[in-house]
Amino acid sequence: MKGFLVPAGLLAAALTLWIFAYQVPFRQVIHVGGEVTTQRRFDDQPFLLRVNGSEPADRVADPDQPEAWLWWWEVLERTGGRSYRWTTAESTLLVPGVGGQTYLVELVAGGQPGGVMTTWETGEGRRTTLFLPEGGPRRYLLLAATEGNGDLRIIMRTPPFEAPGDRRELGFVLYDLRLQGVDQGLHTPAWPQLLWLGVALLALYAWVLAAGAGRSGAVALASLGMLAAAATLIWQRPALTLFTSLIAQLTLIGATATLLAAWAARSFGERHRLVAGLAPVVGLVTAAFALRMAGMLHPHALYSDTMLQANKLFEASLGQIFMTAGLPTATGGGVGPYPPAPFLVMMPAMLLVESSAANRILIVQTGTALLDSLVMVALWVMLRHAGYRQRVALLALTGYLLPVTALESFSVGELANLSGQALAIPLLLLLALGAGARPTGPVSRPAPALVSLLGVALAVALVAHSGVTLSIGAVMAAAWLIALLDYLRQHDGPFNLMRLSLVAALALGFVLVFYYTAPVYLASLRERGGGEAVRGMGLPAIMVDTARGILGLAPPGRRSIAIPFVLSLAALGGLALIWAQRHLQPRARALRATLLVWWLGTLLTQGLLLVADQGVRWGLFLYPALCLSAGLLLGAFWQRGRAGRLVSSLMVAYIISYGMIHWIIQVRDYFHI
């Protein structure tokens, strides 16, 4: 019975707090079509249903072209500083979860040529009919009551206007919307919103408890979620109420998976050491998955490349695995291979849903989020196999909970790069498990099973993504050079020259024969061969930019978000620690070697900047290695008493907060400014 009192008390406290949050007066300004002052656009999109696109439309995206215009310049030139949208014959304003009260709605609108009669219907069925004259924008005030579920809905019905040369359905011109509650006294909350939030709170409590954080940890995180929800309901209500049901569903998925992992640990943990510590890992992995999906599926989020990935998935489902894509000018331009491995992995999911563009987008988003989250499992196995404690491994995983380099790509929609890297991680995992070392035992030949596994992992990595192919190629080259030096010195090193040579020959030969020598790729290479050379960077600039990116002082690879400075310092400190303790941790030999070639491979790819202004996404590729070594230093601090635990906790809190803040900013701002 006592076990139910704590979550019941949390739920009661949360409902009380959230009901009080709904008593704060709600105001909302919706800049239809965009806001010239801040140069933001599409913030109105989640609230307007069946409304035409923003006008004036974008003409270019490069303000350095003096002969071209951006949308806000065109607004100032043509419309006197007002952007707008045309409604359709039946458009809807929907602001979910604002709470039950009466709102004063101010609409700034203009009529069709010759004027038009329009009817506006509020949630309680009240209809208002008025005439919108032709001409400039006019202000209209309307009292609207919310529906029983706390949503504010206004349906605007207008006879359509047929404009010459315009095939759209045009109602009237909508410029601005403002909402303000006018009821005095107590306000009724949006009960469905509180129901979803309550479900999410209880699921979060069970999730954290099953992950092994204890009752105090579960209460702390649930309380933090409760307070965050209350603050959002007060100051940014629609940002939460737009997707509370999704939050509840994701937390239920995480709680269910973690509870199953905890049950498996209790049932099979005595016989299998890794299974015994599985629950917290599953908890972190599902948390990473939920955070990625919540950001991508928020109605405010916009993307530039996601539809490209969905189309590539569709091409792969039709059997077109020899795909191509145009490369940026900074990388050499022209048409290049677009490796299909991520799409082949996700393709079976298309059998489970109806074939549509929206479902394909959801498949590539979900599949990529899952693959990227599973990278944490590989990091955990590496550290546990190397002999490090569970706490050290879990501290390393928290660094990859919200990796800013990956989150930026999620926001843009560069999903093939992310999923391709996730498919390359098994190769690094096998190296960290010692699969590339000299075989033990009386037989000196490579074990066929391990050679085959390494070869398959390398082959998959080579057809995962073109940028990942270069990074993995550099890693294998570094490992082969180390093995060659050890062979020449007759030293028993971490890598076996014969094994790596055989694996590389088999994998590379297979990929070249069956994929990269396809006629379409050879033709594109010939066409690009005669093109103009691409401007590169000077060696001093490359060294400075790379060093600043590694230290978290500048965005890596010319992205917009820098690696957290604390994570960079912890990673470098962890690298020094693992080498200083090499005699105390003999089981970590393969892990040390893998980290070495991971870093060397990253540094080798910087040579591409000598011939092209844009290299591979090395920050994205190196980030898991940073988390690996950072976990070692964080674990060392944790063992230094109360002060060490405080330092380690503050560092983890900073890394997670840094990632969360930048993820929210990415979702809020990308493609909106």
Buried (B, 14 or more C-beta within 10 A) or exposed (E): EEEEEBBEEBBEBBBEBBBEBBEBEBEBEBBBBBBBEEBBBBBBBBBBBBBBEBBBEBEEEEEEEEEEBBBBBBBEEEBEEBBBBBBBBBBBBBBBBBBBBBBBBBBBBBBBEEEBEBBBBBBEEEEBEEEBEEEEBEEBEBEBBBBEBBBBBBBBBBEBBEEEEEEEBBBBBBBBBBBEBEBEEEBBBBBBBBBBBBBBBBBBBBBBBBBBBEBEEBBEBBBEBBEEBBEBBBEEBBBBBBBBBBBBBBBBBBBBBBBBBBEBBEEEBEEEEBBBBBBBBBBBBBBBBBBBBBBBBBBBBBBEBBBBBBBBBBBBBEEEBBBBEEBEBBBBBBBBBBBBBBBBBBBEBBEEEEEEEEBBBBBBBBBBBBBBBBBBBBBBBBBBBBEBBBBBBBBBBBBBBBBBBBBBBBBBBBBBBBBBBBBBBBBBBBBBBBBBBBBEEEEEEBBEEBBEBBBBBBBBBBBBBBBBBBBBBBBBBBBBBBBBEBBEEEEEBBBBBBBBBBBBEBBBEBBEEEBBEBEEBEEBBEEBEEEEEBEBBEEEEBBEBBEBBBBBEBBBBBBEBBBBBBBBBBBBBBBEBBEEEEEEBEEBBBBBBBBBBBBBBBBBBBEBBEBBBBBBBBBBBBBBBBBBBBBBBBBBBBEEEEEBEEBBBEBBEBBBEBBBEBBBBBBBEBEBE
